[in-house]
Amino acid sequence: MGSVDRDESLDWRGASAPGTTGWPCVDLVNSIEWLRLRDQVEFLRDYGDFVRWARCEGLLADDEARHLLEEAARRPREAVEAHERVIGLRKAMRGILSAVANRAEPPTSDLDALNAELARVTVPVRIVHASEVFRREWLDPKDELGWMLGPIARSAAELLTSPELERLKECPGSPGRPCGELFFDETRNRSRRWCSGSTCGNRTRLYRHYSRIRDHDPEAGA
């Protein structure tokens, strides 16, 4: 059986960005390196990037992604407006989820922005029966270029009212190199501190190690 060629036009160029958490709202927030570097790294630079991200996130099938990219080429102004909505929603969710992760009060303006988007993407829903289980099927208007904001905003509403919210944390980064990536602490005693022990965690441990050596022998750090 021959291999199926991959459509590279649908690949997201943010492949080096954080992986999926299972919550589109959190993954969208993590689609920019907010604090990790002096200059922010934007992974969703235009509408096409958003479509490819949504496809990698599982919000779009390949044929749906291709259709949206084709429509965006025909409707560039709508594509720009949809991208602006994405960035605005991401900013609001960043403010809310970062506050939650740090046990702080979320900004009212960000909650207002999320609620405004939720009101805008409210659509009918129906219950379908498949594989012996019931599931909800949202009837998003897929002729609109920004319809994927519906599933993202709804995932934010679901997360904010879910017990999973208690496991949300924000990575502090390492000394001199803050991070800000959101993640879920799945450890039993909620002891996870970093987005990744091999990056931010390892840099912190190395910093502490060399700090102890320097404090013990000042000439070692010279």
N, C-alpha and C positions, 0 to 999 in steps of 0.2 A: 504493500500500500504506500503510495507516494506521500511525501510531506506536503502540507498546505503552506503556501507562501504567506508570510506575515505582511500585512499592509502597514508599512512603515509610516505612511502619512497619518496614521492614527496614534502613533507612539507619542507619549507625553515627554517633552524634553526636561521635565522635572523629575526624571527617574532617580536622581540622586537625593531628592527630597525625602522627608519622613514617609514611612509606609502607612498603610491604613490601620485605623483603630477599630473599625466596624461602625463608627459614627461619622457620617458625612460632614456634620457641622464641625467636629473637631479636626477632621482631616483638611477641611477647607481652611481653617485657622492656621494649620501647620503648613499651608502651601506657600508660605513666605518665611524666610529666616528673619524674623522681626528684630532679634537682639544679638544673634550669634556672631555677626561680623559688624565691623564699623559701618560698612555700606550694606544696606538691606539687599538681599537676593530675592527678586521677585520671580516666582515660578509661573504665574498666570499673567503674562504680559499683554495678552489680547484675548479676544473671544475664542479664537482657535485653540489657544492653550487651555481655556476653560472647558471646551468641548472634549479635548483629549484627556484632561484630568478627570472629567465626569465619566468618560468611557473606562478609564483605568480604575475608577472608584466603583464601577459596576452600575452606575446610574443610567448608562446608555449601552445599547447593543451596537455592534459595529455598523450596521446599516443605518441606525438612527444617527450615529455620529457623522457618518458620511453625508447624510441628508442635511443635517444642520450646518455643516461646513459649506455645502453647496448653497444653501439658502442664505448663509451669512455673506457669501460672495455677491449674491444678488441684492441683499438688503443690508449694506454696510452700516448705515446709520442705526438701524435696529440692533445690529451686532455690537456696536459701540455702547449703546444704551444698556444692553443686557450685561456687558462686561462691567460697566460702571455700577450696576446694581449688585453684581457679584462682589466687587471690591467693597462697596458700602456695607453689605451684609456681613462680609468677613470681618470688617473693622468692628462692627457692633458686637458680633459674637466673640471676638477676641476680648473686648472689654468685659463682657459678661462672664465668660468662662475663666478668664485670668483672675477675675475677682473671686469667683467661686473657689478656684484652686488655692487661692491664698487666704480663704476664709474672710473675705472682705465684702462690703456692700457693693453690688454691681451698679454702675452708673445708670441713672434714670434715662439719660439720653440714648444709651445703647439699648436698653429695654424697649424704649419707645420705637427705635428704629427696627428692632426685631419684630415687635408687634405690628408695625406698619407693613412689613414684608409678609407676615403671616396673614394679615387681612387681605393683602393683594393676591396671595396664592391660594386662598381658600377655594377649593373645588369640590364637586360631588365625589362621593366614594361609594363603592359597591362591594358586597361580600361575594366571593367566589369560592367554589369548592374544588380542590385539586389535590390529588394524591392522598385522599382520605382526611384532609385537613381543610380548615377554612382560613382564608386570608383576605385582608383588605386590598382593594385595587383602586388607587386614586385615579380619577379621570382628568389628569392634567391636559391642558390644551397644547398638544404637541406641535401645533403649527406656529406657536410663539417661540422665539429664539431663547427666551429666558425661562422656559417652563421647568428646567432642572432646579431652579431656585426653590420650587415647591418642596421636593423631597428633602432638600438641605434644611430649609427653615422648619419643616415639620420634625426633622430629626433633632433640631435644637430644642423645640418645645417638648419632645418626648424625653430627651436627656435631662432637661431641667426639672422634670417631674418624676425622674426615675431614681431608684436606690443606687444605680451606678454612679450617680453624680458624686457620691461620697468618696469614690476612688479616683476622682480626677485630680491630677497634680500638674504643676508647672515646673519644668526642669530649671534649676538655678544656674546651670552651666558650671564652669570652672573658674578659678581665680583669674581675673583679667579677661575672661572670655564668656560673658553671660550668654544664655541660650534662649529660654522662653518657650521651648516646645511643650505642648500639652500631651499628657499620656495618662493611662489608667494603671493604677497600682494594683496588680492582681495578687500580690503576696499576701499570705495569711495574716501577718502582723502589720501590714501596711508600712513596711520599712523601706520600700524602694524610694530612692532619692532622685535619680537621674533618668533622662530619656533613654540613655544607653550606658551600661557600665563600661563598654569598650571605647567610648568617646569622652563624653563629659566626665563620667565617673573615673576613668583611667587618668585623664589629665589632672583631675583633682588629687588623686592618690599620688601621682608623680610629683605634683607641686608640693604636697605635704612631705613627701619623702626627701626631696632636695632641700626643703626648708629646714628639716630636722638636721640634715647633714651640715648645712650652712651655719645653723645656730650652734652646733657642737664644735665645728671647725670653720671659723669665719674665712680662713684662707681658701677653703674648698670652693667657695662661690666666687672667688676673685678671678 
